[in-house]
Amino acid sequence: MKKAIPTLSFLAACILTAGLISGCGNTLPTPFSVAPVAVSSSQAASKTGGETISKEQQKKYEEIQNSVDNGHQPGWLNPDEVSMDFAASTLKTTNLSQMYDKIEKSVTGDHATVTFTKAGKPVMKMELYQPVKKGTGGIWAVTKWTDCKTNSEHTVG
């Protein structure tokens, strides 16, 4: 858990200053801020990892996966890092490191659940999936998150 924080800080700094990971040489969507888009059956969409996303969103994920496959943006491979960055950048959670003392992760196939806990009680839970490549080497994306204090569930998209 402690080792991921410097990487997250580095990623956050890059996101704020350049909008992409510096040194990659590729123009890609801002890391971790790309969210799956839920679409109705009447829209052009594909079903990936059990999640329905637009063709445009799938293309963005494929670009990110390609970048990761080429050695860039490795944080996308870690559900913990994706969850931490989603909480910080998308949910605008302040003092994230004070909000939890432990991260619990459960991975089943191409789906993962990351739970932030404080004093043994869940604070926030995120569900993720792998939209392009499954298993080792596949990027992760947040599909929904739950505020465990209010028990309110939110779908990303």
C-alpha positions as CSV (number, residue, x, y, z in Angstrom):
1,M,0.0,0.0,0.0
2,K,2.7,2.5,0.9
3,K,4.7,1.8,-2.2
4,A,1.8,2.8,-4.5
5,I,1.5,6.3,-3.0
6,P,4.6,7.7,-4.7
7,T,3.5,6.3,-8.0
8,L,0.1,7.8,-7.5
9,S,1.7,11.2,-6.6
10,F,3.8,11.0,-9.7
11,L,0.8,10.1,-11.9
12,A,-1.3,12.9,-10.3
13,A,1.4,15.4,-11.0
14,C,1.7,14.3,-14.6
15,I,-2.1,14.4,-15.0
16,L,-2.3,17.9,-13.6
17,T,0.6,19.3,-15.6
18,A,0.5,17.5,-18.9
19,G,-2.7,15.6,-19.2
20,L,-0.8,12.5,-19.9
21,I,2.2,10.5,-18.5
22,S,5.3,12.5,-19.5
23,G,7.8,10.7,-21.6
24,C,5.3,8.3,-23.2
25,G,5.4,10.1,-26.5
26,N,1.7,9.1,-27.1
27,T,-1.3,11.3,-26.9
28,L,-3.8,9.3,-24.9
29,P,-6.7,10.0,-22.7
30,T,-5.8,11.2,-19.2
31,P,-4.8,8.2,-17.2
32,F,-7.6,6.8,-14.9
33,S,-10.1,9.5,-15.8
34,V,-11.6,7.5,-18.7
35,A,-14.8,6.1,-17.4
36,P,-16.9,3.4,-19.0
37,V,-20.0,4.8,-20.6
38,A,-23.3,2.9,-20.1
39,V,-25.3,2.8,-23.3
40,S,-28.8,1.6,-24.2
41,S,-29.3,-1.4,-26.5
42,S,-30.3,1.0,-29.2
43,Q,-26.8,2.6,-29.3
44,A,-23.9,1.1,-31.1
45,A,-22.1,-0.7,-28.3
46,S,-20.1,-3.8,-27.4
47,K,-20.2,-6.0,-24.4
48,T,-16.8,-6.5,-22.8
49,G,-16.1,-8.1,-19.5
50,G,-19.8,-8.2,-18.8
51,E,-20.1,-4.4,-19.2
52,T,-21.7,-2.6,-22.0
53,I,-19.7,0.4,-23.3
54,S,-19.8,2.6,-26.3
55,K,-17.6,1.9,-29.3
56,E,-15.8,5.2,-28.7
57,Q,-15.1,4.2,-25.1
58,Q,-13.8,0.8,-26.2
59,K,-11.5,2.5,-28.7
60,K,-10.1,4.7,-25.9
61,Y,-9.5,1.6,-23.7
62,E,-7.8,-0.2,-26.6
63,E,-5.5,2.8,-27.1
64,I,-4.6,2.8,-23.4
65,Q,-4.0,-1.0,-23.4
66,N,-1.7,-0.5,-26.4
67,S,0.2,2.1,-24.5
68,V,0.5,-0.1,-21.5
69,D,1.6,-3.0,-23.7
70,N,4.4,-0.7,-25.0
71,G,5.6,-0.1,-21.4
72,H,3.8,3.2,-20.7
73,Q,1.3,4.0,-17.9
74,P,1.8,0.8,-15.8
75,G,-0.6,2.1,-13.1
76,W,-3.5,0.9,-15.3
77,L,-2.4,-2.7,-14.5
78,N,-3.1,-2.4,-10.8
79,P,-6.7,-2.2,-9.6
80,D,-5.5,-0.6,-6.3
81,E,-3.8,2.3,-8.1
82,V,-6.7,2.7,-10.5
83,S,-9.1,2.9,-7.5
84,M,-6.9,5.3,-5.6
85,D,-6.5,7.6,-8.6
86,F,-10.3,7.4,-9.4
87,A,-11.1,8.4,-5.8
88,A,-8.6,11.3,-5.9
89,S,-9.1,12.6,-9.5
90,T,-12.6,11.7,-10.4
91,L,-14.4,11.8,-7.1
92,K,-12.2,14.6,-5.9
93,T,-11.6,12.9,-2.5
94,T,-9.4,15.0,-0.4
95,N,-7.0,13.5,2.2
96,L,-7.4,10.1,0.7
97,S,-4.6,8.6,2.7
98,Q,-6.3,9.7,6.0
99,M,-9.6,8.2,4.8
100,Y,-8.4,4.6,5.0
101,D,-5.8,2.5,6.7
102,K,-6.0,-0.6,4.6
103,I,-6.9,-1.6,1.0
104,E,-8.5,-5.0,0.5
105,K,-8.6,-6.4,-3.0
106,S,-10.5,-9.4,-4.5
107,V,-9.8,-10.4,-8.1
108,T,-12.0,-13.0,-9.9
109,G,-11.2,-13.4,-13.6
110,D,-11.6,-10.0,-15.3
111,H,-13.4,-8.4,-12.4
112,A,-12.0,-6.9,-9.2
113,T,-13.4,-5.3,-6.0
114,V,-11.2,-2.9,-4.1
115,T,-12.4,-1.9,-0.6
116,F,-10.9,1.0,1.4
117,T,-11.2,0.3,5.1
118,K,-10.6,2.3,8.3
119,A,-10.4,0.5,11.6
120,G,-11.7,-2.6,10.0
121,K,-14.8,-1.0,8.6
122,P,-15.4,-0.4,4.9
123,V,-15.3,3.2,3.9
124,M,-15.5,3.0,0.1
125,K,-15.8,0.1,-2.4
126,M,-15.0,0.1,-6.1
127,E,-15.8,-2.5,-8.7
128,L,-13.5,-2.8,-11.7
129,Y,-13.2,-4.9,-14.8
130,Q,-10.7,-5.4,-17.6
131,P,-12.2,-3.9,-20.8
132,V,-9.6,-5.1,-23.4
133,K,-7.1,-7.8,-22.4
134,K,-8.1,-10.3,-19.7
135,G,-5.7,-11.5,-17.0
136,T,-2.1,-10.5,-16.5
137,G,-1.2,-7.5,-18.5
138,G,-4.8,-6.2,-18.9
139,I,-5.8,-2.7,-17.8
140,W,-8.5,-2.1,-15.2
141,A,-11.4,0.4,-15.3
142,V,-13.8,1.4,-12.5
143,T,-17.4,0.5,-13.3
144,K,-19.1,1.4,-10.0
145,W,-18.3,2.7,-6.5
146,T,-20.1,2.6,-3.2
147,D,-19.9,5.1,-0.3
148,C,-20.0,2.6,2.5
149,K,-20.9,5.2,5.1
150,T,-24.2,6.1,3.3
151,N,-24.5,2.7,1.5
152,S,-25.1,4.7,-1.7
153,E,-24.0,3.0,-4.9
154,H,-22.9,4.9,-8.0
155,T,-22.4,3.6,-11.6
156,V,-19.6,5.2,-13.5
157,G,-20.5,6.5,-16.9
